[in-house]
């Protein structure tokens, strides 16, 4: 393995996308997906857009479920998520690395 981090494998990316698809059918949206692999550790970062009237607890619970499904399918993964209200136009302003 080289000195630079790489993206996770296509197979692992497909696993994440299939988890997203499952929850999209429940009204959630996802964006800002970034992945990398450093040695044997995988890092996954993404934003989850939920209805704005959800409680913090409900949003947190669904994030825990999503993260668990990914962790159960991909070894040595560290997941960072960010919860946003789908109705807020600012939710689409922060999907790039170059956020100001």
Secondary structure, DSSP 8 states (H G I E B T S, - for coil): --SS-B---HHHHHHHHHHHHHHHTTT-EEEEEEEEEETTEEEEEEEEEE-TTS-HHHHHHHHHHHHHHHHHHSSSEEEEEEEEETT-GGGGSS-STT--
